[in-house]
Amino acid sequence: MRQLYNLVAMAIILLATSCAAPQKTIYFAENAPLDPHVQVENIEKRKEIVVLPDDILAINVSSISSITAGSGTSDPVTIFNEGGTVYNITSSIGGGQSGGGSNKAYLVDANGFIDYPVLGKVKVSGLTLRQVKDMLAKRLEDFVKDPVVEARIINYKITVLGEVGSPGSIIASNHKLSVVDAIALAGDMPITGRKDNVLIIRETEGRREYARLNLNSRNVFSSPYYYLKQNDIIYVEPARVRRQESNDFLRFYLPTMTSLLSTAIAIYGVTQIVK
């Protein structure tokens, strides 16, 4: 009888280890106050984005000259809006923000310059978009009256990989995207993804940075990596339960061994009853 008890105990242990119950996880669970009243925190103003090499700039110029140009007279602004190369920038994640469609734009070269009509090579790398607008408007005053310049980065791309609903690339047309926004656009994170160890990979000025974020803590909002920069990569690591699911031994061999052991216990019990 003792041998039977031992076999039963072993079977229970094997079944318990092979059936890991999934646990629900939530965002910002740590440091959550019990006080139901609204809490307010002071936050730093988000810094303006800076143009970098390999960015693609869409630039549009408007001017009062376009209004005053009479019929049959060429608009002096036209030459500035017809420059650039056509780029088709789209998101690879369905439903994500996307520049969409075809855009005439300028690729920032490795040295930080664009080839702009009439002006020639113009240094834009290291400037904010507002500084690019102001600089171009000032230089165009010699050619058009009261120029107004609009500029945006149309390949402001974030890549989301790992344990999310729809891995892929996101184009943020408004140049503002947080790690939570990016994960939500990628189909959110299932319970098999680790919210406490999200990896952010960022390349800046010839170096690569690796940062870990804990989305279970509201302290994540104060991280310098919470708001993403162009070309950032997010990797969501699978949780322990998911890693167990991918283990061949746990998926195939352990259930077979458990079934054989259960059969052996049943046969042993029948033989004992017959005796």
CYANA upper distance limits for C-alpha pairs under 8 A (distance plus 0.5 A):
  1 MET  CA      5 TYR  CA      6.91
  2 ARG  CA      6 ASN  CA      6.73
  3 GLN  CA      7 LEU  CA      6.76
  4 LEU  CA      8 VAL  CA      6.69
  4 LEU  CA    265 ILE  CA      7.55
  4 LEU  CA    268 TYR  CA      8.13
  4 LEU  CA    269 GLY  CA      8.00
  5 TYR  CA      9 ALA  CA      6.61
  6 ASN  CA     10 MET  CA      6.67
  7 LEU  CA     11 ALA  CA      6.72
  7 LEU  CA    261 LEU  CA      8.39
  7 LEU  CA    265 ILE  CA      7.17
  8 VAL  CA     12 ILE  CA      6.79
  8 VAL  CA    265 ILE  CA      7.77
  9 ALA  CA     13 ILE  CA      6.83
 10 MET  CA     14 LEU  CA      6.78
 11 ALA  CA     15 LEU  CA      6.63
 11 ALA  CA    258 THR  CA      7.10
 11 ALA  CA    261 LEU  CA      7.38
 11 ALA  CA    262 SER  CA      7.48
 12 ILE  CA     16 ALA  CA      6.58
 13 ILE  CA     17 THR  CA      6.77
 14 LEU  CA     18 SER  CA      6.65
 14 LEU  CA    254 LEU  CA      8.36
 14 LEU  CA    258 THR  CA      7.28
 15 LEU  CA     19 CYS  CA      6.67
 15 LEU  CA    258 THR  CA      7.63
 16 ALA  CA     20 ALA  CA      7.65
 18 SER  CA    250 LEU  CA      7.12
 18 SER  CA    254 LEU  CA      7.69
 18 SER  CA    255 PRO  CA      7.98
 20 ALA  CA    241 VAL  CA      7.43
 22 PRO  CA    191 ILE  CA      8.05
 22 PRO  CA    241 VAL  CA      7.69
 23 GLN  CA    191 ILE  CA      7.76
 24 LYS  CA    191 ILE  CA      6.65
 25 THR  CA    191 ILE  CA      6.75
 25 THR  CA    195 LYS  CA      8.49
 26 ILE  CA    216 ASN  CA      7.21
 27 TYR  CA    195 LYS  CA      7.78
 27 TYR  CA    215 LEU  CA      6.13
 27 TYR  CA    216 ASN  CA      5.23
 27 TYR  CA    217 SER  CA      7.74
 28 PHE  CA     32 ALA  CA      7.73
 28 PHE  CA    215 LEU  CA      6.21
 28 PHE  CA    216 ASN  CA      4.49
 28 PHE  CA    217 SER  CA      4.80
 28 PHE  CA    218 ARG  CA      5.30
 29 ALA  CA    216 ASN  CA      5.39
 29 ALA  CA    217 SER  CA      6.29
 29 ALA  CA    218 ARG  CA      7.95
 30 GLU  CA    216 ASN  CA      6.24
 30 GLU  CA    217 SER  CA      5.09
 30 GLU  CA    218 ARG  CA      7.27
 31 ASN  CA    217 SER  CA      6.99
 31 ASN  CA    218 ARG  CA      7.33
 32 ALA  CA    218 ARG  CA      8.19
 43 ILE  CA    222 SER  CA      8.09
 48 GLU  CA    128 THR  CA      6.81
 48 GLU  CA    129 LEU  CA      8.37
 49 ILE  CA    128 THR  CA      6.27
 49 ILE  CA    129 LEU  CA      7.65
 49 ILE  CA    175 HIS  CA      8.07
 49 ILE  CA    229 LYS  CA      8.08
 50 VAL  CA    125 SER  CA      7.88
 50 VAL  CA    126 GLY  CA      6.19
 50 VAL  CA    127 LEU  CA      5.91
 50 VAL  CA    128 THR  CA      4.87
 50 VAL  CA    129 LEU  CA      7.23
 51 VAL  CA     55 ASP  CA      7.16
 51 VAL  CA    124 VAL  CA      7.14
 51 VAL  CA    125 SER  CA      5.50
 51 VAL  CA    126 GLY  CA      6.09
 51 VAL  CA    127 LEU  CA      6.21
 51 VAL  CA    128 THR  CA      6.49
 51 VAL  CA    129 LEU  CA      7.36
 51 VAL  CA    153 ILE  CA      8.40
 52 LEU  CA    108 VAL  CA      7.68
 52 LEU  CA    112 GLY  CA      7.30
 52 LEU  CA    125 SER  CA      5.48
 52 LEU  CA    126 GLY  CA      6.79
 53 PRO  CA    108 VAL  CA      5.53
 53 PRO  CA    109 ASP  CA      5.99
 53 PRO  CA    110 ALA  CA      5.71
 53 PRO  CA    111 ASN  CA      7.39
 53 PRO  CA    112 GLY  CA      5.73
 53 PRO  CA    125 SER  CA      6.75
 54 ASP  CA    107 LEU  CA      6.62
 54 ASP  CA    108 VAL  CA      5.60
 54 ASP  CA    109 ASP  CA      6.44
 54 ASP  CA    110 ALA  CA      7.30
 55 ASP  CA    107 LEU  CA      6.51
 55 ASP  CA    108 VAL  CA      5.96
 55 ASP  CA    153 ILE  CA      6.97
 55 ASP  CA    154 ILE  CA      8.35
 55 ASP  CA    155 ASN  CA      6.94
 55 ASP  CA    156 TYR  CA      8.01
 56 ILE  CA    105 ALA  CA      6.72
 56 ILE  CA    106 TYR  CA      5.92
 56 ILE  CA    107 LEU  CA      4.98
 56 ILE  CA    108 VAL  CA      6.66
 56 ILE  CA    153 ILE  CA      6.09
 56 ILE  CA    154 ILE  CA      6.38
 56 ILE  CA    155 ASN  CA      6.39
 57 LEU  CA    105 ALA  CA      5.75
 57 LEU  CA    106 TYR  CA      5.55
 57 LEU  CA    107 LEU  CA      6.89
 57 LEU  CA    108 VAL  CA      7.92
 57 LEU  CA    151 ALA  CA      6.99
 57 LEU  CA    152 ARG  CA      6.14
 57 LEU  CA    153 ILE  CA      5.26
 57 LEU  CA    154 ILE  CA      6.76
 58 ALA  CA    103 ASN  CA      7.40
 58 ALA  CA    104 LYS  CA      6.78
 58 ALA  CA    105 ALA  CA      4.74
 58 ALA  CA    106 TYR  CA      6.91
 58 ALA  CA    151 ALA  CA      6.07
 58 ALA  CA    152 ARG  CA      5.99
 58 ALA  CA    153 ILE  CA      6.88
 58 ALA  CA    154 ILE  CA      7.07
 59 ILE  CA     81 ASN  CA      7.91
 59 ILE  CA    105 ALA  CA      7.04
 59 ILE  CA    106 TYR  CA      8.38
 59 ILE  CA    149 VAL  CA      7.51
 59 ILE  CA    150 GLU  CA      6.18
 59 ILE  CA    151 ALA  CA      4.98
 59 ILE  CA    152 ARG  CA      7.35
 60 ASN  CA     80 PHE  CA      8.19
 60 ASN  CA     81 ASN  CA      6.31
 60 ASN  CA    149 VAL  CA      6.28
 60 ASN  CA    150 GLU  CA      5.70
 60 ASN  CA    151 ALA  CA      7.01
 61 VAL  CA     77 VAL  CA      7.13
 61 VAL  CA     80 PHE  CA      7.24
 61 VAL  CA     81 ASN  CA      6.80
 61 VAL  CA    147 PRO  CA      7.12
 61 VAL  CA    148 VAL  CA      6.21
 61 VAL  CA    149 VAL  CA      5.17
 61 VAL  CA    150 GLU  CA      7.02
 62 SER  CA     66 SER  CA      7.72
 62 SER  CA     77 VAL  CA      7.10
 62 SER  CA    147 PRO  CA      6.31
 62 SER  CA    148 VAL  CA      5.69
 62 SER  CA    149 VAL  CA      7.05
 63 SER  CA     67 ILE  CA      8.07
 63 SER  CA     77 VAL  CA      7.47
 63 SER  CA    144 VAL  CA      7.23
 63 SER  CA    145 LYS  CA      6.60
 63 SER  CA    146 ASP  CA      6.28
 63 SER  CA    147 PRO  CA      5.10
 63 SER  CA    148 VAL  CA      6.49
 64 ILE  CA     68 THR  CA      6.93
 64 ILE  CA    145 LYS  CA      6.62
 64 ILE  CA    146 ASP  CA      6.94
 64 ILE  CA    147 PRO  CA      7.88
 65 SER  CA     69 ALA  CA      6.37
 65 SER  CA     75 ASP  CA      7.58
 65 SER  CA     76 PRO  CA      7.53
 65 SER  CA     77 VAL  CA      7.90
 65 SER  CA    144 VAL  CA      6.71
 65 SER  CA    145 LYS  CA      6.16
 65 SER  CA    146 ASP  CA      8.43
 66 SER  CA     75 ASP  CA      6.09
 66 SER  CA     76 PRO  CA      7.70
 66 SER  CA     77 VAL  CA      7.18
 69 ALA  CA     73 THR  CA      6.45
 69 ALA  CA     74 SER  CA      7.57
 69 ALA  CA     75 ASP  CA      6.55
 74 SER  CA     78 THR  CA      8.42
 76 PRO  CA    143 PHE  CA      7.85
 76 PRO  CA    144 VAL  CA      6.97
 77 VAL  CA     81 ASN  CA      7.19
 77 VAL  CA    144 VAL  CA      7.29
 78 THR  CA     82 GLU  CA      6.64
 79 ILE  CA     83 GLY  CA      7.22
 79 ILE  CA    117 PRO  CA      7.48
 80 PHE  CA    116 TYR  CA      8.23
 80 PHE  CA    117 PRO  CA      6.28
 80 PHE  CA    118 VAL  CA      8.37
 82 GLU  CA    104 LYS  CA      8.22
 83 GLY  CA    104 LYS  CA      7.73
 83 GLY  CA    105 ALA  CA      8.13
 83 GLY  CA    116 TYR  CA      7.54
 83 GLY  CA    117 PRO  CA      6.59
 84 GLY  CA    104 LYS  CA      5.87
 84 GLY  CA    105 ALA  CA      5.28
 84 GLY  CA    106 TYR  CA      5.61
 84 GLY  CA    115 ASP  CA      8.43
 84 GLY  CA    116 TYR  CA      7.95
 85 THR  CA    103 ASN  CA      8.36
 85 THR  CA    104 LYS  CA      5.58
 85 THR  CA    105 ALA  CA      5.89
 85 THR  CA    106 TYR  CA      6.83
 86 VAL  CA    102 SER  CA      6.67
 86 VAL  CA    103 ASN  CA      5.83
 86 VAL  CA    104 LYS  CA      4.79
 86 VAL  CA    105 ALA  CA      6.80
 87 TYR  CA    102 SER  CA      5.99
 87 TYR  CA    103 ASN  CA      5.71
 87 TYR  CA    104 LYS  CA      6.68
 87 TYR  CA    105 ALA  CA      7.30
 88 ASN  CA    100 GLY  CA      7.48
 88 ASN  CA    101 GLY  CA      6.20
 88 ASN  CA    102 SER  CA      4.96
 88 ASN  CA    103 ASN  CA      6.82
 89 ILE  CA     98 SER  CA      7.98
 89 ILE  CA     99 GLY  CA      6.40
 89 ILE  CA    100 GLY  CA      6.17
 89 ILE  CA    101 GLY  CA      7.18
 89 ILE  CA    102 SER  CA      7.47
 89 ILE  CA    103 ASN  CA      8.32
 89 ILE  CA    154 ILE  CA      7.47
 89 ILE  CA    155 ASN  CA      7.00
 89 ILE  CA    171 ILE  CA      8.39
 90 THR  CA     98 SER  CA      6.00
 90 THR  CA     99 GLY  CA      6.50
 90 THR  CA    100 GLY  CA      5.44
 90 THR  CA    101 GLY  CA      7.74
 90 THR  CA    171 ILE  CA      7.27
 91 SER  CA     96 GLY  CA      6.98
 91 SER  CA     97 GLN  CA      7.49
 91 SER  CA     98 SER  CA      5.81
 91 SER  CA     99 GLY  CA      8.19
 91 SER  CA    100 GLY  CA      8.10
 91 SER  CA    169 SER  CA      6.35
 91 SER  CA    170 ILE  CA      5.49
 91 SER  CA    171 ILE  CA      5.84
 92 SER  CA    168 GLY  CA      6.14
 92 SER  CA    169 SER  CA      5.74
 92 SER  CA    170 ILE  CA      7.04
 93 ILE  CA    166 SER  CA      7.00
 93 ILE  CA    167 PRO  CA      7.66
 93 ILE  CA    168 GLY  CA      6.13
 93 ILE  CA    169 SER  CA      6.60
 93 ILE  CA    170 ILE  CA      6.74
 93 ILE  CA    185 LEU  CA      8.03
 93 ILE  CA    186 ALA  CA      7.00
 95 GLY  CA    185 LEU  CA      7.55
 96 GLY  CA    170 ILE  CA      6.55
 96 GLY  CA    171 ILE  CA      7.78
 96 GLY  CA    185 LEU  CA      5.94
 96 GLY  CA    186 ALA  CA      8.03
 97 GLN  CA    170 ILE  CA      6.99
 97 GLN  CA    171 ILE  CA      6.10
 97 GLN  CA    172 ALA  CA      5.88
 97 GLN  CA    173 SER  CA      6.87
 98 SER  CA    170 ILE  CA      7.46
 98 SER  CA    171 ILE  CA      5.25
 98 SER  CA    172 ALA  CA      6.62
 98 SER  CA    173 SER  CA      6.42
 99 GLY  CA    154 ILE  CA      6.34
 99 GLY  CA    155 ASN  CA      8.01
 99 GLY  CA    171 ILE  CA      6.79
 99 GLY  CA    172 ALA  CA      7.77
 99 GLY  CA    173 SER  CA      5.85
106 TYR  CA    114 ILE  CA      6.63
106 TYR  CA    115 ASP  CA      7.75
106 TYR  CA    116 TYR  CA      8.36
107 LEU  CA    114 ILE  CA      6.79
108 VAL  CA    112 GLY  CA      5.98
108 VAL  CA    113 PHE  CA      5.91
108 VAL  CA    114 ILE  CA      5.66
108 VAL  CA    124 VAL  CA      8.08
108 VAL  CA    125 SER  CA      7.80
109 ASP  CA    113 PHE  CA      5.96
109 ASP  CA    114 ILE  CA      7.01
111 ASN  CA    125 SER  CA      8.29
112 GLY  CA    123 LYS  CA      6.19
112 GLY  CA    124 VAL  CA      6.37
112 GLY  CA    125 SER  CA      4.85
112 GLY  CA    126 GLY  CA      8.24
113 PHE  CA    121 LYS  CA      6.46
113 PHE  CA    122 VAL  CA      5.77
113 PHE  CA    123 LYS  CA      4.85
113 PHE  CA    124 VAL  CA      6.34
113 PHE  CA    125 SER  CA      7.24
114 ILE  CA    120 GLY  CA      8.45
114 ILE  CA    121 LYS  CA      6.06
114 ILE  CA    122 VAL  CA      5.92
114 ILE  CA    123 LYS  CA      7.11
114 ILE  CA    124 VAL  CA      7.64
115 ASP  CA    119 LEU  CA      8.39
115 ASP  CA    120 GLY  CA      5.78
115 ASP  CA    121 LYS  CA      5.11
115 ASP  CA    122 VAL  CA      6.95
116 TYR  CA    120 GLY  CA      5.55
116 TYR  CA    121 LYS  CA      6.65
116 TYR  CA    122 VAL  CA      7.20
119 LEU  CA    139 ARG  CA      8.48
124 VAL  CA    132 VAL  CA      6.81
127 LEU  CA    131 GLN  CA      6.26
127 LEU  CA    132 VAL  CA      6.72
128 THR  CA    132 VAL  CA      6.81
129 LEU  CA    133 LYS  CA      6.73
129 LEU  CA    151 ALA  CA      6.98
129 LEU  CA    152 ARG  CA      7.38
130 ARG  CA    134 ASP  CA      6.70
131 GLN  CA    135 MET  CA      6.47
132 VAL  CA    136 LEU  CA      6.63
132 VAL  CA    151 ALA  CA      8.01
133 LYS  CA    137 ALA  CA      6.55
133 LYS  CA    149 VAL  CA      5.82
133 LYS  CA    150 GLU  CA      6.65
133 LYS  CA    151 ALA  CA      6.88
134 ASP  CA    138 LYS  CA      6.68
134 ASP  CA    149 VAL  CA      7.99
135 MET  CA    139 ARG  CA      6.87
136 LEU  CA    140 LEU  CA      6.56
136 LEU  CA    149 VAL  CA      7.53
137 ALA  CA    141 GLU  CA      6.95
137 ALA  CA    146 ASP  CA      8.48
137 ALA  CA    147 PRO  CA      6.06
137 ALA  CA    148 VAL  CA      6.63
137 ALA  CA    149 VAL  CA      6.37
138 LYS  CA    147 PRO  CA      8.46
140 LEU  CA    144 VAL  CA      6.68
140 LEU  CA    147 PRO  CA      7.16
141 GLU  CA    145 LYS  CA      6.50
141 GLU  CA    146 ASP  CA      6.95
141 GLU  CA    147 PRO  CA      6.93
153 ILE  CA    173 SER  CA      8.07
153 ILE  CA    175 HIS  CA      8.01
154 ILE  CA    171 ILE  CA      8.12
154 ILE  CA    173 SER  CA      6.92
155 ASN  CA    171 ILE  CA      6.78
155 ASN  CA    172 ALA  CA      8.39
156 TYR  CA    171 ILE  CA      6.02
156 TYR  CA    172 ALA  CA      6.10
156 TYR  CA    173 SER  CA      7.37
156 TYR  CA    175 HIS  CA      6.96
156 TYR  CA    229 LYS  CA      8.46
156 TYR  CA    230 GLN  CA      5.46
156 TYR  CA    231 ASN  CA      7.43
157 LYS  CA    169 SER  CA      7.00
157 LYS  CA    170 ILE  CA      6.01
157 LYS  CA    171 ILE  CA      5.13
157 LYS  CA    172 ALA  CA      6.88
157 LYS  CA    230 GLN  CA      5.86
157 LYS  CA    231 ASN  CA      5.68
157 LYS  CA    232 ASP  CA      7.95
158 ILE  CA    169 SER  CA      6.11
158 ILE  CA    170 ILE  CA      5.64
158 ILE  CA    171 ILE  CA      7.05
158 ILE  CA    172 ALA  CA      8.14
158 ILE  CA    182 ALA  CA      8.04
158 ILE  CA    228 LEU  CA      8.25
158 ILE  CA    229 LYS  CA      8.19
158 ILE  CA    230 GLN  CA      6.68
158 ILE  CA    231 ASN  CA      5.71
158 ILE  CA    232 ASP  CA      5.76
158 ILE  CA    233 ILE  CA      6.56
158 ILE  CA    234 ILE  CA      8.24
159 THR  CA    167 PRO  CA      8.28
159 THR  CA    168 GLY  CA      6.22
159 THR  CA    169 SER  CA      4.79
159 THR  CA    170 ILE  CA      6.73
159 THR  CA    231 ASN  CA      7.53
159 THR  CA    232 ASP  CA      6.95
159 THR  CA    233 ILE  CA      5.27
159 THR  CA    234 ILE  CA      6.63
160 VAL  CA    164 VAL  CA      8.39
160 VAL  CA    167 PRO  CA      5.89
160 VAL  CA    168 GLY  CA      5.95
160 VAL  CA    169 SER  CA      6.71
160 VAL  CA    170 ILE  CA      8.34
160 VAL  CA    182 ALA  CA      7.72
160 VAL  CA    183 ILE  CA      7.63
160 VAL  CA    186 ALA  CA      7.38
160 VAL  CA    233 ILE  CA      6.48
160 VAL  CA    234 ILE  CA      5.23
160 VAL  CA    235 TYR  CA      6.60
160 VAL  CA    236 VAL  CA      8.44
161 LEU  CA    167 PRO  CA      5.48
161 LEU  CA    168 GLY  CA      6.98
161 LEU  CA    233 ILE  CA      8.04
161 LEU  CA    234 ILE  CA      6.52
161 LEU  CA    235 TYR  CA      5.31
161 LEU  CA    236 VAL  CA      6.90
162 GLY  CA    167 PRO  CA      7.21
162 GLY  CA    235 TYR  CA      5.84
162 GLY  CA    236 VAL  CA      5.27
162 GLY  CA    237 GLU  CA      6.55
162 GLY  CA    238 PRO  CA      7.74
163 GLU  CA    167 PRO  CA      8.41
163 GLU  CA    189 MET  CA      6.83
163 GLU  CA    190 PRO  CA      7.58
163 GLU  CA    192 THR  CA      7.59
163 GLU  CA    193 GLY  CA      5.70
163 GLU  CA    235 TYR  CA      8.29
163 GLU  CA    236 VAL  CA      5.69
163 GLU  CA    237 GLU  CA      6.63
163 GLU  CA    238 PRO  CA      6.19
164 VAL  CA    183 ILE  CA      7.59
164 VAL  CA    186 ALA  CA      6.79
164 VAL  CA    187 GLY  CA      6.59
164 VAL  CA    188 ASP  CA      6.16
164 VAL  CA    189 MET  CA      5.10
164 VAL  CA    190 PRO  CA      6.97
164 VAL  CA    193 GLY  CA      7.77
164 VAL  CA    236 VAL  CA      7.52
165 GLY  CA    186 ALA  CA      6.36
165 GLY  CA    187 GLY  CA      4.63
165 GLY  CA    188 ASP  CA      6.26
165 GLY  CA    189 MET  CA      6.88
165 GLY  CA    190 PRO  CA      7.73
166 SER  CA    186 ALA  CA      5.36
166 SER  CA    187 GLY  CA      5.86
167 PRO  CA    186 ALA  CA      6.42
168 GLY  CA    186 ALA  CA      7.75
170 ILE  CA    182 ALA  CA      7.94
170 ILE  CA    185 LEU  CA      8.34
172 ALA  CA    176 LYS  CA      7.12
172 ALA  CA    177 LEU  CA      7.16
176 LYS  CA    227 TYR  CA      7.88
176 LYS  CA    228 LEU  CA      7.99
177 LEU  CA    181 ASP  CA      6.45
177 LEU  CA    182 ALA  CA      7.06
177 LEU  CA    227 TYR  CA      6.45
177 LEU  CA    228 LEU  CA      6.27
177 LEU  CA    229 LYS  CA      8.41
178 SER  CA    182 ALA  CA      6.73
178 SER  CA    226 TYR  CA      6.09
178 SER  CA    227 TYR  CA      4.69
178 SER  CA    228 LEU  CA      5.95
179 VAL  CA    183 ILE  CA      6.71
179 VAL  CA    225 TYR  CA      8.44
179 VAL  CA    226 TYR  CA      6.10
179 VAL  CA    227 TYR  CA      6.78
179 VAL  CA    228 LEU  CA      6.93
179 VAL  CA    234 ILE  CA      8.24
180 VAL  CA    184 ALA  CA      6.59
180 VAL  CA    226 TYR  CA      8.49
181 ASP  CA    185 LEU  CA      6.67
182 ALA  CA    186 ALA  CA      6.69
183 ILE  CA    187 GLY  CA      7.08
183 ILE  CA    188 ASP  CA      5.59
183 ILE  CA    189 MET  CA      7.27
184 ALA  CA    188 ASP  CA      4.88
184 ALA  CA    189 MET  CA      8.17
189 MET  CA    193 GLY  CA      6.38
189 MET  CA    195 LYS  CA      8.44
191 ILE  CA    239 ALA  CA      8.45
192 THR  CA    238 PRO  CA      6.23
192 THR  CA    239 ALA  CA      5.63
192 THR  CA    240 ARG  CA      8.31
192 THR  CA    241 VAL  CA      7.17
192 THR  CA    242 ARG  CA      6.10
193 GLY  CA    236 VAL  CA      6.79
193 GLY  CA    237 GLU  CA      6.37
193 GLY  CA    238 PRO  CA      5.02
193 GLY  CA    239 ALA  CA      5.64
193 GLY  CA    242 ARG  CA      8.49
194 ARG  CA    198 VAL  CA      7.40
194 ARG  CA    236 VAL  CA      6.99
194 ARG  CA    237 GLU  CA      6.04
194 ARG  CA    238 PRO  CA      6.26
194 ARG  CA    239 ALA  CA      5.63
195 LYS  CA    214 ASN  CA      6.59
195 LYS  CA    215 LEU  CA      5.62
195 LYS  CA    216 ASN  CA      6.61
195 LYS  CA    236 VAL  CA      8.10
196 ASP  CA    213 LEU  CA      7.08
196 ASP  CA    214 ASN  CA      4.44
196 ASP  CA    215 LEU  CA      5.96
196 ASP  CA    216 ASN  CA      6.20
196 ASP  CA    217 SER  CA      8.47
197 ASN  CA    212 ARG  CA      6.15
197 ASN  CA    213 LEU  CA      6.08
197 ASN  CA    214 ASN  CA      5.89
197 ASN  CA    215 LEU  CA      8.16
197 ASN  CA    236 VAL  CA      7.97
197 ASN  CA    237 GLU  CA      7.57
198 VAL  CA    212 ARG  CA      5.95
198 VAL  CA    213 LEU  CA      5.54
198 VAL  CA    214 ASN  CA      6.97
198 VAL  CA    215 LEU  CA      8.00
198 VAL  CA    234 ILE  CA      7.62
198 VAL  CA    235 TYR  CA      6.63
198 VAL  CA    236 VAL  CA      5.66
198 VAL  CA    237 GLU  CA      7.20
199 LEU  CA    210 TYR  CA      7.34
199 LEU  CA    211 ALA  CA      6.25
199 LEU  CA    212 ARG  CA      5.21
199 LEU  CA    213 LEU  CA      6.97
199 LEU  CA    234 ILE  CA      6.25
199 LEU  CA    235 TYR  CA      5.59
199 LEU  CA    236 VAL  CA      7.01
199 LEU  CA    237 GLU  CA      8.38
200 ILE  CA    209 GLU  CA      8.45
200 ILE  CA    210 TYR  CA      6.29
200 ILE  CA    211 ALA  CA      5.60
200 ILE  CA    212 ARG  CA      6.76
200 ILE  CA    213 LEU  CA      8.10
200 ILE  CA    225 TYR  CA      7.75
200 ILE  CA    232 ASP  CA      7.38
200 ILE  CA    233 ILE  CA      6.24
200 ILE  CA    234 ILE  CA      5.34
200 ILE  CA    235 TYR  CA      7.08
201 ILE  CA    208 ARG  CA      7.49
201 ILE  CA    209 GLU  CA      6.21
201 ILE  CA    210 TYR  CA      5.34
201 ILE  CA    211 ALA  CA      7.12
201 ILE  CA    232 ASP  CA      6.30
201 ILE  CA    233 ILE  CA      5.51
201 ILE  CA    234 ILE  CA      7.02
202 ARG  CA    208 ARG  CA      6.15
202 ARG  CA    209 GLU  CA      5.58
202 ARG  CA    210 TYR  CA      7.14
202 ARG  CA    229 LYS  CA      8.24
202 ARG  CA    231 ASN  CA      7.71
202 ARG  CA    232 ASP  CA      5.47
202 ARG  CA    233 ILE  CA      7.15
203 GLU  CA    207 ARG  CA      6.11
203 GLU  CA    208 ARG  CA      4.87
203 GLU  CA    209 GLU  CA      6.68
203 GLU  CA    231 ASN  CA      8.19
203 GLU  CA    232 ASP  CA      7.81
204 THR  CA    208 ARG  CA      6.95
204 THR  CA    209 GLU  CA      8.27
211 ALA  CA    225 TYR  CA      7.81
213 LEU  CA    220 VAL  CA      6.91
213 LEU  CA    223 SER  CA      8.41
213 LEU  CA    225 TYR  CA      8.43
213 LEU  CA    226 TYR  CA      8.44
214 ASN  CA    220 VAL  CA      6.76
215 LEU  CA    220 VAL  CA      6.76
219 ASN  CA    223 SER  CA      7.71
220 VAL  CA    226 TYR  CA      7.01
221 PHE  CA    226 TYR  CA      6.50
222 SER  CA    226 TYR  CA      7.68
228 LEU  CA    232 ASP  CA      6.91
238 PRO  CA    242 ARG  CA      6.39
238 PRO  CA    243 ARG  CA      7.09
239 ALA  CA    243 ARG  CA      6.92
240 ARG  CA    244 GLN  CA      6.70
241 VAL  CA    245 GLU  CA      6.84
242 ARG  CA    246 SER  CA      7.01
243 ARG  CA    247 ASN  CA      7.02
244 GLN  CA    250 LEU  CA      7.18
244 GLN  CA    251 ARG  CA      8.46
245 GLU  CA    250 LEU  CA      7.45
245 GLU  CA    251 ARG  CA      6.73
246 SER  CA    251 ARG  CA      7.67
247 ASN  CA    251 ARG  CA      6.66
248 ASP  CA    252 PHE  CA      6.32
248 ASP  CA    253 TYR  CA      7.73
249 PHE  CA    253 TYR  CA      5.46
249 PHE  CA    254 LEU  CA      6.53
250 LEU  CA    254 LEU  CA      5.70
250 LEU  CA    255 PRO  CA      7.80
251 ARG  CA    255 PRO  CA      7.57
252 PHE  CA    256 THR  CA      7.14
253 TYR  CA    257 MET  CA      6.63
254 LEU  CA    258 THR  CA      6.57
255 PRO  CA    259 SER  CA      6.70
256 THR  CA    260 LEU  CA      6.76
257 MET  CA    261 LEU  CA      6.60
258 THR  CA    262 SER  CA      6.65
259 SER  CA    263 THR  CA      6.72
260 LEU  CA    264 ALA  CA      6.67
261 LEU  CA    265 ILE  CA      6.69
262 SER  CA    266 ALA  CA      6.76
263 THR  CA    267 ILE  CA      6.71
264 ALA  CA    268 TYR  CA      6.57
265 ILE  CA    269 GLY  CA      6.59
266 ALA  CA    270 VAL  CA      6.76
267 ILE  CA    271 THR  CA      6.71
268 TYR  CA    272 GLN  CA      6.74
269 GLY  CA    273 ILE  CA      6.82
270 VAL  CA    274 VAL  CA      6.75
271 THR  CA    275 LYS  CA      6.79
